[in-house]
Amino acid sequence: MSARVAFTAGEDDAGRRLDVRLAEEPAIGSRAKAQRLIESGAVTVDGRARQKRHHLAPGEAVEVLIEERPPADSRGGADVPFEVVYEDDDLMVVDKPAGVVVHPAPGHPEGTLAQALAARGAAGGDPLRPGIVHRLDRDTSGLLVVAKSEPVHRALQQMLRERKITREYLALVEGRPASRTGMIDAAVGRDRRERTLISTHTDAGRDAVTHFELVEALPRTSLLRVRLETGRTHQIRAHMAAIGHPVVGDTQYGGAPSGARLGLARQFLHSSTLMFEHPTRGENVRCESKLPAELCRAFDAAKREPASEGPDGG
């Protein structure tokens, strides 16, 4: 199900931020929800996507398409696989396998991690995804932190905004970056032409910063340790594609050929390390996750590849 919200900005709306004005609509109700809708590409102003900080002008036509999502009913998550690597009264750090969707969506109402975690005590934030502080794509595996109460959820989100939560990934990418370490500082948003993709070619970009370090150079690919400074949707995948080194196996962003070559049915992206100061206890929490078996097999295959296509390879 979906709902449509539409209005024309009046004189009283002149100069007001788009997200602030949207939050006043009863069907939206909060600035956080307004921002999520803007980020998802569901909001247009005079037919164009705009950033949340866009200042309205009288006469601009605003339209929102709201996809109604089912609540995170814990009964829908009974068979969802995941591992808890750290847990106390305030929060959990869980290890998500590839193939598991984090929260309910129109095409995936049940069998989500949010529903499984709700049954285990996750709470705080959006009732549709209780306790979820940050997310991982369906086919990205690894660690994410989950709150058990509203105050802890707010504290963790603030830490995330202030970049006090360290999130490191292991990514196998095509080719070899020009330097052993690097930083990609390029805004990302919905691609101008392919609206299902996130890219640097966008009219509604949000600041995005990704750091990478070469772990091991292989014949045709490179294993990178990637650290997020910001956490935009598909950020690592879009940034690596933008510099000509798509994540191996990423069928959306150019990594399909290498994935097929290495027998990989998912992108080679794994949230391997999570570090933060506990929001109530003040102690340092560090969690690590090893590469899952299918990524280890692909990595071994990548080591054995010939250096280039030709009579002996490819």
N, C-alpha and C positions, 0 to 999 in steps of 0.2 A: 504494500500500500504506500501511497505517496500523498503529500499535501502541498499545495501551492500557496505561497504568500507573495503578494504584489502590492506595491504602493508607489506613489510619486512623491518625491521629496518636496516639502513645502518650504515657505520662508523660515519657519521655526527650525528647520533642519539644516539650514545653511551653515557650513563649516563643521558640522558634527561628524565624528568618525563613523564609518559604516558599521563596525561591529557594535558600537554603543547604541546606535539607532536600531539595529536589528534586534538587540536584546529586549527592546520594549514591546516587540510584537508578541502577543500571547502564545502563539504557536511555537515560539523560540524560547523566550523566557529567561535566558541567561547569556552573559557575554561569552562564556566559555563555549556554549553550544553555537552561538553566532560565529565565533572564530573557527570552529570545526567545520561548519557549513561553508564558510568562505574558503578555507584551505582545501576542501574536497572539490571545489569547483561548482558547487551547487548554487552560488549567488552570482548574479550578473547585474551590472549597472549600465543602462542603455545598451544592453545586449553584450557587454564585455565583462570578463572577469576582472575584479579589482582586488587590491590588498585590503586587509582589515583596517589599515590606517587611512584609507581613502577618505577624503573630506567631501561630504555631499554638497551639491549645489542645487538650488531650487529648480524643479522641473525634471530632475533625473529620475528615470524609471528603474525601480529596484524590483527584481524578481528572484524568488527563492523556491527551489524544489526540494522538499524535505521527504526523504525516504524513511518511512516509519520502520524502525527495527524492533524486533521482539525483545522483551526484557531478558536479562541474564538469569533465566530460571535454572537453578542448580540441577534440576532433574535431567536437563539436557546434556550434562557433562559427565555422566556416570562412567563412560568407557573411554574417556579422553586420556591418552598416555602423557605423563610428565613426571619429572623427578624433582623433589624438594632438596636443595643442596644446603639451605640454611633456613632456620625458622625460629622465631621467638614470639612473644605475646603481641608484638607490634607489626611485624612484617615477615615476608617470606622472600627468598630468592629461589626461583624455579628454573629448571632446564627444560626447554621446550623442544620436542623433536620436529623435524621438518614435516610438513603436511598438516600440521595442527593450526587451525584458525584461532586467532586470539580472542575476538569477540563476535557476537552475533551480527549478521548482515542479511540483507534481503535474500541473497542466494544461499545463505548458510545459517539457518536459524538455530540449529542445534549442533551438539558435538564440538563446542568451542572451549578454549582454555578458560575463558571468563566464567563459564558455567561450572566447570570443574572446580575452579578456585573458590567460587561463591559457596560451594558445598563444604569447603575447608576453612571458611572463615574470612575470606577476603572481603573488604568493605572500604567505603570511601570513594568520593568522586562520582562519576557518572553511573547511575544505577544499571545502565545497559552493559557496563564493563566495570563492575565493582572492584576497587583496589588497584586497577591497572594504572601504572604510572607512565610506562612507555611500552611500545609494542614492537613486535617482530613480524615481518612478512610471513605469510603462510609457509613458504619454502625456505625460510631462513631458520636455522636451529640455534639453540643456545640459551643464554641467561637473560632473565628479566626480573626486576624487583616488583613486589606486590604488597600493598598496604593492607592492614587489618582494621583500620579505623579512619574516620574522616580527618582527625588532626594529623595523623601520621601521613595520610595521603597528601594533605596540603603541604606538609613539611618536605616530603620527598619531591613533590612537583616544584616547590620553590628551589630546592637544591639543584634540580635538573635545569631550571631556568638560569640559575647562577653558575652553571657548569661545574658543580661540585660533585657530580657523579661521573666517575670514569667508566666509559664503555669502550672496550676493545674487541675487535673482530679479527678473525683470520679469513682472508679472501684469496682465492687463487684466481689470477687475472690473466688474460691473454697478453702475450708479448712481455716486454720488460720496460718499466718506466725509465726515463732518461737519468734519474738520480736515485740514489739509495733511499733517501728520505724526501718528503715533499709535503706541501700543503695545497689543497684545492679550496680556494675561496671564491665561490661562484653561486649566486642566488639560483634557486630552483623553484619550479612551479609547474602547473599543467602545461604541457607542450602546446604550442600555438596550433599545430596541425593534428597531432594525435592526442586527443584529450584523455586517453587512458594512460598515457605516459607522463612521467615527471622528467623535466629536462631543464637545461640552462637557456633554452630557446622558449621563453615564456613571457607573457604580458603581465603576470602576477607573481613575480619571483619573491621568495623569502630568503633572507640571509642564510647561507649554509657554508660550513667550514669542515673539511675532512682532512685529517693528517694520516700519512702512511709511511711505513718503513719496510724496506725489503728484508724478508726473513731468509728466503732461499731463491736463487735464480735457477730455473729449470730450462731444458732445451727450448721449449716453445711457450712457456708460461712462467709466472712468478708468484710465489707465495708472499703475501703482504700482511703485516700487522696494521690494522686500520683503527684509528681512534676518532670518535665523533666529538666534535666541539659543539655542534648543534645536532638536532635529531629530526630532520624533515623526512617526510614519506619518501621511501626509495632513495634516500640521499647517497649512500655509498654506491649503489648500483648506477644511479644517474651520473654521479661525479666520475666514476671510473670509465663509464662509456664516453663521457665528454672529453676525456684526455686520451681516448683511443685504446684503452685497455679494459674492455668489458669483463665483468665477472664471468668466469667459466660456467657454462650451463645456464646462463641467464637468458631465457628465450625472448624476453621482452626488450632487452637492452643490448642485443648483439652477441651474446655468448653462446648461442645455440650450436654453432659448428664445433667449437671446442668441447662442449658438453657431450655431443654425440660421439666425438672422437675418443673421449675418455670414458664412455659408458655411463655418463652421469645424467640422471633424470630430474635434477634440481640445480639451483645455483649453488656454487661453492662459496657460501657465506655463512659464517658461524660466530655467534656472540660468545667469545671465549673467556673474557675477564670482566668482572664487575667490581668496582671499588667505591666505597663511600663511607662517610662518618655516620654512625647510627644516629637517627634524629632525636632519640630520647635518651640513649645511654652514653653517647659521645665516643664510643669505641670505634675503631676502624674495622670495617667489614670488607673482606676480600674473598671473592668466590671465583673459581676457575672451572672451566668445562673443556674436556678433551674433544678432539674432532670425532664425530660419529663414524661408524664403520664405513658407510658409503663414501664419505669424503676421504677417508684414509685410503680406500681402494683407488679412488680417482687420483689421489696424490701420488701413489705408487706408480700408477700407469703414466702419469705426467713425467715422472723421473725417467721412465724408460723410452720416452718418445725420441725419435730422431730429431736433429736440430732443425730440419726444414723438410718441406714436401719435396719429393723427387724420386729417383729410382729406388732409394732405400727407405723411404718414409712416406708419411701422409695418409 
